């Protein structure tokens, strides 16, 4: 029979977790179920199918409540809001910490907290030297509900931090290959003979490693950086300092980055850590060769060892960028990441 699945997330900005929520919701609809996305903010940067019900819960009216108390109080009203917009939900998926802080207090059945990243990396400042968590708020949040981790590496990290937690599983993030291929033909890339990186300009993405390795490689290809974020001016200054302004293109945010990925000679991910590394799968769906830093989770579950370099290692990345033919980094798309397969996996946890 038809299931009602609800996903709760802060907004639908053009980031990885937000793309996952949309793809998963659209896949539930394709399988004949009902999908609702509850957002805390009316902010959408990504295309979304009209068959997915998107509703807005005004979190701002509760901002005056101290954060330590907010979850318990707001969860009561959020539960009522969910039931009003999706009567008798069969599965509720909470995404990212601001949402998890509230949904962990939910009294609704079958609430799962989806962990999109390695907690020990994302909240590194909250841990002491022997990996014991200092922030009891984070400990309390993820101890209260079943947890779904988006990669084996994220699950291994979670089990190390929460050894007493019993209700967890691992389900990969979904990729809608057909939609990505269609989206990639929407326009022609305005660049030619280039390497691409797609990701927000924030610390863990390590654009600095990529830019320095690119400078050291002496490749004649352009470097196209797709995204926006708080560190963009820092990296523009680094590019200028290395006299690369004529070769490095800051392409800005694209709600549809797929044409830029499709026409690239190579996609690079240079992060210190990733939950999964969705952009690698998107590149493989478009037959674009891809390489990545060997994070503790994610890329090694997608790419072979020959496509990986140690995180933060400028010399190793520069050597890979110096390869005369990037086709050596071509990899077939792994079918276990197909969106409908992933949606069906989620339905098995009901």
N, C-alpha and C positions, 0 to 999 in steps of 0.2 A: 504494500500500500504506500501511498505518497507520504514522505517524511517532510517535516518542517525543520530546516536547519537555519540557525541564527549565528552570524559572526558579528562580534563586537570589536570595534577598533576606533582609534581617536579621530581619524579623518582618512581621506583617500588621496593623499599626496602621492607624487610619483616615486615612491620608494619601494624596496623589495617586498616587505610584509604586506603593503597595501595592494601590490600587484597580485600577490598570492591570494589574498582574501577575495578579490574580484574573480580571478581565474577559478578558484574553488567554488565560489557561489554560482558562477555561470555553468560549471560542470554539473553541479547538483541539479540545476534546472534542466540541462540536457538529458539527464538520467530520469527525468519525470518527477522531480521533487520540487519543493518550494524553498526558496532561499531569500533570507532577509539580512541586510547589513545594517547594523545600528552604529551610527557615527556620533561622536561627541561634538564634532565641529562640521559645519557645512562648508567643506573645502574639498573640491574634487579636481584633480589634475589629470585623471586617467579616464579613458573611455570605458563605459560599462553598459551591458545589455539591459534593455528596458524590462526584460522579464525578471530581473533581480530587484527586489523591493528595498530601496534605500531610505532609511528614516533617521531623524536627528533627535537625539536626547540632549537637551540643553544643560550641559554640565556647569556652565558658568554661574547658574543661580545657586550653586552649592560651594563656590570657591571660598566663601567666608568661613566655612567650617574648617577647623584645624585638620591638617592632613592625617594625623594619627587617628582621628575619629571619623573622617569623611567616608571611608570605605563602608563601615557598618551602616551609617545613616543613608548614604546615597544608594547602596545596593537594594534597599527596600523599595525605593522609588524606581530604580532601574528594572528590577524584577517585574513590577507592575507595568512598566512601559513595554518591556519585551512581550509579556503576555497579551497586552492590548494589540500589538502589531504582528504577533505571530502566535496565535492561540495554540496551546499544547505543543510547544517546541520539543522535538525529539533529541536534538543535539545543539548545544550552545558552545561556540568556540571563542574564547577570549584571547585577544592578540595584543601583546606588548605591555610593559609594566604599568603605565597609568591606568589601563583598563583592568589588568590583573589585580591591581590593588583594590578595586571595587568588586570585581566578579568573584574573587576568592571568598567573599562574604555572602554570595548569592544563596538563596534558599531554593532555587530552581533545580530540577533534576538534570543530570547529564551535562554539567558544565565542565569543559576541559580548558585548561590554560595551555595555549600553544607557545612553546619556547622557541623563539626564532634565532637565538644566538647562544654561544657559550657564555653562561652566566659569569664564570670566573674571569673572563676577559672583559665582558661588557661592563661589569661592576667591579673591576679589579681593585679599586680603592676601598672597597668594602670588605676585603679579605686581609688576614694577617699572613705571615710568611709561610705557615704550614697549611695554607689553603682552608683555614677555618674562617667561616664568614663572621664578620663583626656586626653587620647590619641585621639586626633581628627582624626588622620589618620585611626585608627580602626573604629571610628564612621562613617567617610566618606565612607570607603570601603563598609560596610554592609548596608549603606543607599541607595546605587545606583542601586541595582539589586534585583530581586526576590531571596528569600532564602529558602532552604530546610534543615530542621533540622532532625538529625538522631534518635532522641528520643523525647518523650514528655517533659522530663526534660530539654533537650537542648532548645526546643521550648519555654518553660515557662521562662527560663533564658533569651533567646533572646528577648522575648516580654517585659520583665522587663527593659532591657537595651535600647531597641528601641521601645518605646510605640507608636511612630508615624508611624512606618513601617507597611504597609498594605499587601505587596505581599510576604506572607510566607506560608509554609505548613510543615507538618511533615511526613516523610517516613522513616521507619526503614531500617537499613542496611541489606543486603541480606546474606543468608546462603545457600550454595549449599550442601545439606545434602548428596546426592549420591556421590559427588566428595570427600567430607570429609571422608565418610565411606570407599570408595575405597583407598584413600590416607593412611588411618589408617592401612591398611593391607600390606603396602609396606615393612615394616620390623618389627621385634619383638623388643620390648623395652628391653634394657639390664639390667633393674632394676626390682625389684619385691617388693611388699609390700611398696608402696611409695605414698606420696602426691606431687602434681605437681603445679608449678606456671609458667605461660608463659607470658613473658613481658619484655620490655626493662628495663635495670637498670638505671632508672631516678627517680627523686625526687618524682613525684606524684604517682608512683607505690608502694611506701612504702614497699619495701622488708624488711626494718628494723623492721616494725611492725610484719610482718610474721615471721621473724627469731626469734625475742624475744618471740612471742607467742608460736612458735614451741618449743623453749627451755623450756618454762614454762609448756607446756602440758605433758612432759615426755612420749610422744607417742613413741612406738618402731619402727614406720615407718620411712623410709628415707624421706628427703625433696629434691626434684629435681627442680632446678631453671633453666628454659630454657630461654635463651636470652643472650644479650650482651648489653653494654652501659657504659656511663661515670662513673657510681658509682659502677661498679663491684668490684674494689679493696677495696672500702670502706666496702662493704658487706662481702667480703672475710675476712677482718680484724675483723669485728664483729663476724663472725662465729668462727674464731680462738679464739677470746676473750671469747666466751661463751663455748669453748671446744666442739664444734660440728663438727669439721672438718671431723670426721669419719662418720657423719650422713647426712651432707648437701652436695649435689652434684651440682656443677656448670656445667651444661650440654652444655653450649654454644648455639649459634644460630642454629636453624634448619629451613630450608625452608619448611620442612614438619614435623611439631611438632605433627601431629595427632596420630601416634602410641604411643607416650609418653603420650598423653592425654587419649587415649583409655584404656591403661593398668594401669592407675593410680587408686588408691582407692578413691581419692578425688582431685578435682581441687579447688584452692583457688585464689581469687582476693582480694588484700588488699589495693587498691588505695584510695587516698584522693578524687579523682574525675575521672569520666569516661564520655564519650559521650553516649555510649551504653554498652560496655563490650562484644565485639564479642566473646572473648574466652569462656565466659559462655555459649553462644549458641553453640559453637563448642563442648564443653563438653557434653551438653545435646544431641546433634546430635549423639554422640558416647556412650550415656547411662552411662556417668561418673557423679557421684554425684558432685555437685558444691556448694560452699558457697562464699559469697562476702561481702565486706564492703557496708554499706547502703549509697552509694553516693546520691547526690541530683538528679542525672539523671542516667538512665541505668539499673543497677542491679535490682532495685525494679520493673521494667517493665518486667523482665524476671523470677525472682525467688520469691517464697513466703517469707513471713516475717520470718519464722523459719530458713531460710537459710542466713539471713543477720545479720551483727554485726555493731555496730557504727564505723565509720572511726576512725582510730588511737587507738582503744580500744584493747590493748594487752590482758587484762584479759578475755574479752568476746570471742575473737578469740581462746585463749588458751583453754577455756572451750569447745568450739565447736570441736577443734582438739582432745580433750580428749574423745570424744564420742566413746563407744566401737564398734559401727557399723555405718559406714558412709552411709549405704544404707538409713538411715533416711533422707539424703539430696538428694536422687534421685528425679528427676523432669522430666516429659515428655517434649519433644521438642515442643515448641509452633509453630503451622503451619503457623501463620501469618508472620513468618520470612523467609519462603522458598523463594529462589532466584527468581523464575519465578513470584511469586505473587508480589514481590517487584518491579521487572522490569516492570510489567504491571501497577503498581501504578505510576511509573515515566512517562510512556507513557500517562497517563491521564492528566498530567499537560501541555501537548503540546497545 
